[in-house]
Amino acid sequence: MQTFNSIDEVLDFAMNSEQEAVDFYRSLAGRMQNQEMKDVFLEFAQEEVGHKARLQKIKDEGLFDMEVEKVRDLKIADYVVRSKAADDMKYEDALVLAMKREKAAFKLYSNLADLTDHEELKKVFQALAVEESKHKLRFELEYDDFVMREN
């Protein structure tokens, strides 16, 4: 993992990760034939924009007050095969890709929380990890409803 010399460097890294997520979901939305699925991925892109804005506000104002909560994990993302985004991607493949991405984001924020001794920043990263786990759960629930129920 990258070494950080300041809280600002950590926040910049996290904001860059959020921007990558925004770009990813917008790209995925652009590949979807189904308008409802496009809307779902655009909604996730907006949520990631919100995460980035929250991190920017924390950086600008030094506001570290975020609530941390427990989120259920269906662990579906642990057992599905990774796929890459493609123009003709099936709905279930897009869900798998999104689950994997959210799981990676969760791990990133969990690891960043573990690495910092700054208590307020630790809470920020823990709260962001929770947000990413909520996203993964939403995709897992959709996968469970759409894919597993059809099989």
Residue, then its C-alpha position, 0 to 999 in steps of 0.5 A: m500500500q502507498t505511504f502517506n505523509s499527511i492527512d491531506e495525502v490520505l484524503d487526496f488518495a481517497m478522493n481520487s479513489e472516489q473519482e475513479a468510482v464515479d467514472f466507473y459507474r458512469s461508464l457502466a451506465g453508458r454500456m447498459q441497454n436497460q434504462e432502469m439499470k442505467d439509472v441504478f448505475l448513475e445513482f451510484a455514481q452520484e453517491e460516489v460524487g457525494h463521498k468525494a464531496r464529503l472528503q473534500k469538505i473534511k479536508d477543507e474544514g477539518l470536519f471529522d464527525m461521521e457516524v459508523e454503523k453495522v451493515r449486513d454482508l450476504k458475501i455473494a461477492d466472495y463467490v462470484v467470478r470477476s468480469k470486466a466491463a463490456d459494451d454487451m455486458k449482461y445485467e448479472d455481469a454488471l452486478v458482479l462487477a459492481m459488487k467486486r468494486e464495492k468490496a474493494a472500496f470497502k477494503l480500501y477504507s477499512n485498511l486506511a482506518d486501520l493504518t491511521d492513528h488520527e482518531e477522527l480520520k479513523k472514524v471517517f474511513q470507518a464510516l466510508a467503509v460502511e457506505e461502500s458495504k451498503h452499496k455492495l449489499r444493494f448489488e448483492l440483494e439485486y443479484d439475489d433477486f434477479v439472478m439467483r431466483e431465476n436459476 
